[in-house]
Amino acid sequence: MPELPEVETTKRGIEPNIVNKTIQQVVIRQPKLRWPIPDAVNALSGQKVESVSRRGKYIGVHTKAGTLIIHLGMSGSLYFVDAGTPPLFHDHVDIEFSDSPIVMRYTDPRRFGAMLWQPGDWLEHELLKSLGPEPLTDAFHADYLYERAQGRKQAIKMFIMDSKVVVGVGNIYANEALFKAGIHPKRAAGKISRARLEAFVASIKEVLSAAIEQGGTTLKDFVGGDGKPGYFKQELAVYGRGGEKCISCSNELSEIRLGQRSTVYCNNCQT
């Protein structure tokens, strides 16, 4: 599933190709995604794209009429093709531009993604207004995380993946940041000291920043807005490496399921 670095990479990839371009029409071949694509999306016709932004794992394509909200789901991606290029089986939506020879195409084999519409402030959409702070901003810091964690018996890995606590720390990067901070993924969030949470916050920021620089992590489906895969997979210390040797101590990495998600860690380095 695309996580924050992959979504940010996609946002950066499509932005220079669509900002200040006028949308001619939206061609919807398959409206049944995670939620049905609303008819209101057709309000994009004739609108100029003013900007593109990201909130959590959502991409906003902003016009004066409103915002197209895109979520890539588990296997979705946006890419560009020349106008007139025949769609493939899983190519569900095209956004055509009146002043550009290229089409922005949305493909999604599993159809767990979404295209939604929000007039006015897109951050007031019901899916966005309760989200936690962005992890790469000053709003996400050790004092905030320590306060939110107080009294919580939930495993720290599941706690940090809660989008109401902080957005965008998905499974891959939660595994990696916990390893870098030396914190066992099953440790209760409320039992972790402020000093250790400070190291954890720093690790989250470092891991996410590095992944964005590498263009995200390609495991199976993900490609960025430029059609290229992400290369952070080569930097993964624990995720997907269960049973292999720890890069720090050569101990065999353990793999369990937490919240139905693969969780890999080192029993020696993470406590």
Salt bridges, closest charged atoms under 4 A:
GLU8 OE2 - ARG12 NE 2.80
GLU8 OE1 - ARG54 NE 2.68
GLU15 OE1 - LYS11 NZ 3.34
ASP91 OD2 - ARG105 NH1 3.91
ASP94 OD1 - ARG29 NH2 2.94
ASP94 OD1 - ARG105 NE 2.70
GLU134 OE1 - ARG54 NH1 2.81
GLU134 OE2 - ARG55 NH1 3.11
ASP143 OD1 - ARG194 NE 2.62
GLU198 OE1 - ARG194 NH1 3.06
GLU206 OE2 - LYS180 NZ 3.56
ASP221 OD2 - ARG110 NH2 3.86
GLU244 OE1 - ARG241 NE 3.04
